[in-house]
Each structure stands twice: as structure tokens, then as C-alpha cells.
Amino acid sequence: MSSPSVVAVSGNPRAGSRTLAAARAAAERLAALTSAEPATATAAVEVVDLATLAGELLAPAHPATDAALARVAAADVAVIATPVYKASYTGLLKAFLDLYGPDGLAGVVAVPLVVSGNPAHALAGEVHLRPVLVELGAVVPARSLTVTEAQLADLDPALDAWLARAAAPLRRALGLAPAAEPAASAEPAAAPAAALAGATR
């Protein structure tokens, strides 16, 4: 069985944004989580930076956008990332998603990712972005991934905390077996004698 394909979409209007970096990081973690060969999975992650398509999104013809729409619709997993704009997602992302017809994302397991400057906007992904993705036919099995700007410098703790709850429903949605639990050792490891000698209560 081939590993699920994963694509990261950034709806930030600034090219090469921190939102894009967060989407890529989340997509790479998801690729490793769902891959039969985690060591090589992250190399296969595709990235769609909508900032590079902004000039043609509303034009009568938009071939590059059409190609991006097709890549996302063909993915097994799509991380759909946006900064919080006016307590919601960006108009750029809205314009992109509006180009899909009914059930345009059917069969895609979607992960809304919201980058917020204020923790008070933590529900923007659940309230605004999730319903649009579901309307387009995507499956959204886990809570939105929300990170604050302060967490962007070191995303691993936020990703670890989110994956602790999201990994199981995501794997089920993809038809994958539950992740194997680490094997418990038969006997507890003996503490070094020096450590025991110096231990205090």
C-alpha cells in the first residue's frame, strides 16, 4: 500500500510567509505519521503558496491556479493554513476555495491550521474554516490546529500536543491501522548506582 499523499496550502497573502512554514512543518509531521516509510515521507510533501497565485485568482483564465486546485483535490491529506484576518480566514484563501465546485474536495482528509496573534482567536478554524471544508466534501476528523505567533519560532511542542489527540482520528479517516505503541520493557531499567547513592527525598 502506498503512503498517503500530503499537500500544504498557505492562504497568507505574503509569499514565503511564516504561515507557509507552519503549514509545511505540519504537513511533514503528518506525512511521517501516515507513511510506511517515515524517513522519506517528508520529501514527498507538496506545497501550494497562494500568494504566488494572487495575480490570477480572479482572472478569467487561471491555469496555475487550476493546477493547484487539482493537486489539492487529489491529495489524501491537505493542511489548509491561514493567518487570522478579521477574526476569520483570509480573502485569498476564500477566493481559492470558492473555485471548487460541489464536493470539490471529496475524499480529502483536511486539517485546518490557523496562525493567530491572539489566543482569543483559537476557535477561528473551527467556527469559520472547518464548515467551508466540510461543505466542499472534505473530511475533517480532528480539531483545528491553532498556533500563536509566539509559537512559530519553535513549533514542535504545539505540534506534539495537537498530534497527541489528532493522530488517532486522522489515521482512522485514512483507513490506517492505529500507530503501534512503544513496547514496554519486561523489567524496569536499573538506575545507575551513582544516581541512587546521591538520591534525596
C-alpha positions as CSV (number, residue, x, y, z in Angstrom):
1,M,0.0,0.0,0.0
2,S,1.4,3.4,-1.0
3,S,1.7,6.2,1.6
4,P,-0.9,8.9,1.6
5,S,-0.1,12.0,-0.3
6,V,0.1,15.2,1.7
7,V,-0.2,18.8,0.5
8,A,0.2,22.1,2.4
9,V,-1.7,25.2,1.4
10,S,-0.9,28.6,2.7
11,G,-3.6,31.3,2.4
12,N,-1.3,34.1,3.6
13,P,-1.0,36.9,1.0
14,R,2.7,37.3,1.7
15,A,4.9,34.9,-0.3
16,G,7.2,32.7,1.8
17,S,5.3,33.6,5.0
18,R,5.6,32.0,8.4
19,T,2.1,30.6,7.8
20,L,3.6,28.7,4.9
21,A,6.4,27.4,7.1
22,A,3.9,26.3,9.7
23,A,1.8,24.5,7.1
24,R,4.9,22.8,5.7
25,A,6.0,21.7,9.2
26,A,2.6,20.3,10.0
27,A,2.3,18.5,6.6
28,E,5.7,16.9,7.1
29,R,4.7,15.6,10.5
30,L,1.5,14.2,9.1
31,A,3.4,12.6,6.2
32,A,5.7,10.9,8.7
33,L,2.8,9.8,10.8
34,T,0.9,8.2,8.0
35,S,3.8,6.9,5.9
36,A,5.0,3.3,5.7
37,E,8.5,4.8,5.3
38,P,8.6,7.9,7.6
39,A,12.3,8.6,6.9
40,T,11.5,9.6,3.3
41,A,7.9,10.7,3.6
42,T,8.6,14.4,4.2
43,A,10.3,14.7,0.8
44,A,7.0,14.0,-0.9
45,V,5.1,16.8,0.7
46,E,3.7,19.3,-1.9
47,V,3.3,23.0,-1.1
48,V,0.8,25.5,-2.5
49,D,1.6,29.1,-1.7
50,L,-1.5,31.1,-2.7
51,A,0.5,34.3,-2.5
52,T,2.1,33.3,-5.8
53,L,-1.3,32.8,-7.4
54,A,-2.9,36.0,-6.2
55,G,-2.4,37.8,-9.5
56,E,-4.5,35.3,-11.5
57,L,-7.1,34.1,-9.0
58,L,-9.8,36.4,-10.1
59,A,-8.7,36.5,-13.8
60,P,-10.9,34.9,-16.5
61,A,-8.2,32.2,-17.1
62,H,-6.0,30.9,-14.3
63,P,-4.0,27.9,-15.4
64,A,-1.6,27.9,-12.5
65,T,-4.5,28.1,-10.0
66,D,-6.3,25.3,-11.8
67,A,-3.2,23.1,-11.4
68,A,-3.0,24.0,-7.7
69,L,-6.7,23.2,-7.3
70,A,-6.2,19.8,-8.9
71,R,-3.2,19.0,-6.7
72,V,-5.1,19.7,-3.5
73,A,-8.2,17.8,-4.6
74,A,-6.1,14.8,-5.5
75,A,-4.3,14.7,-2.1
76,D,-5.1,12.2,0.6
77,V,-4.3,14.8,3.3
78,A,-4.4,18.6,2.9
79,V,-3.2,21.1,5.5
80,I,-5.2,24.3,4.9
81,A,-3.4,27.1,6.7
82,T,-4.3,30.8,7.2
83,P,-3.4,33.6,9.4
84,V,-6.4,35.2,11.3
85,Y,-7.8,38.1,9.4
86,K,-10.7,40.0,11.0
87,A,-11.3,37.0,13.3
88,S,-11.6,34.7,10.3
89,Y,-9.5,33.3,7.4
90,T,-8.1,35.4,4.6
91,G,-9.9,36.6,1.5
92,L,-7.1,35.0,-0.6
93,L,-7.9,31.5,0.8
94,K,-11.7,32.2,0.3
95,A,-11.1,33.1,-3.3
96,F,-9.2,29.9,-3.9
97,L,-11.7,27.6,-2.2
98,D,-14.6,29.3,-4.0
99,L,-13.2,28.0,-7.3
100,Y,-14.2,24.4,-6.3
101,G,-17.5,23.1,-7.3
102,P,-19.8,21.0,-5.1
103,D,-17.8,18.2,-3.4
104,G,-14.6,19.6,-4.9
105,L,-12.6,18.2,-2.0
106,A,-14.5,14.9,-1.6
107,G,-12.2,12.2,-0.3
108,V,-9.6,14.6,1.1
109,V,-8.8,14.5,4.8
110,A,-8.4,18.1,5.7
111,V,-6.6,19.8,8.6
112,P,-7.4,23.4,9.2
113,L,-4.4,25.3,10.6
114,V,-4.8,28.8,12.0
115,V,-2.0,31.2,12.9
116,S,-3.2,33.8,15.4
117,G,-1.6,36.7,17.1
118,N,-4.1,36.5,19.9
119,P,-5.1,33.2,21.7
120,A,-8.6,34.6,21.9
121,H,-8.9,33.6,18.2
122,A,-8.2,30.0,18.8
123,L,-11.6,28.9,17.5
124,A,-11.4,30.7,14.2
125,G,-10.5,27.4,12.4
126,E,-13.4,25.6,14.0
127,V,-16.0,28.3,13.5
128,H,-15.1,29.6,10.1
129,L,-12.7,27.3,8.1
130,R,-14.0,23.8,9.1
131,P,-17.5,24.5,7.8
132,V,-16.2,25.6,4.4
133,L,-14.0,22.5,4.0
134,V,-16.9,20.2,5.1
135,E,-19.2,22.0,2.6
136,L,-16.7,21.1,-0.1
137,G,-16.8,17.5,0.8
138,A,-13.6,17.2,2.8
139,V,-13.4,15.0,5.9
140,V,-12.2,17.0,8.9
141,P,-11.7,14.3,11.6
142,A,-9.7,16.3,14.1
143,R,-9.9,19.6,15.8
144,S,-8.2,22.5,14.0
145,L,-4.5,23.1,14.7
146,T,-4.1,26.5,16.2
147,V,-0.8,28.1,16.9
148,T,0.1,31.6,18.1
149,E,2.7,33.8,16.5
150,A,4.8,33.3,19.7
151,Q,4.9,29.6,19.0
152,L,6.1,29.9,15.4
153,A,9.8,30.0,16.4
154,D,9.5,26.5,17.9
155,L,6.5,24.6,16.5
156,D,7.4,21.2,17.8
157,P,5.7,21.5,21.2
158,A,2.4,22.7,19.7
159,L,2.5,20.0,17.0
160,D,3.3,17.4,19.6
161,A,0.3,18.5,21.8
162,W,-2.1,18.6,18.8
163,L,-1.0,15.2,17.4
164,A,-1.4,13.5,20.8
165,R,-5.1,13.9,20.3
166,A,-5.4,14.2,16.5
167,A,-3.2,11.3,15.3
168,A,-5.8,8.5,16.0
169,P,-8.8,10.1,14.3
170,L,-6.6,11.1,11.3
171,R,-5.3,7.6,10.9
172,R,-8.8,6.2,11.1
173,A,-10.1,8.6,8.5
174,L,-7.3,7.4,6.2
175,G,-8.1,3.8,6.8
176,L,-4.8,3.2,8.5
177,A,-4.1,0.9,11.4
178,P,-3.5,2.5,14.8
179,A,0.0,3.6,15.4
180,A,2.0,0.9,17.3
181,E,2.5,1.6,21.0
182,P,6.1,1.5,22.2
183,A,7.0,-1.9,23.5
184,A,7.2,-1.9,27.3
185,S,10.3,-3.4,28.7
186,A,9.9,-6.6,30.7
187,E,11.8,-5.2,33.7
188,P,12.4,-1.6,34.7
189,A,15.9,-0.4,33.9
190,A,18.2,-0.4,36.8
191,A,19.2,3.1,38.0
192,P,22.9,3.9,37.9
193,A,24.5,3.2,41.3
194,A,25.9,6.7,41.5
195,A,22.5,8.2,41.0
196,L,20.9,6.0,43.7
197,A,23.7,6.8,46.1
198,G,23.1,10.6,45.7
199,A,19.3,10.5,45.6
200,T,17.5,12.5,48.2
201,R,13.7,12.7,49.0
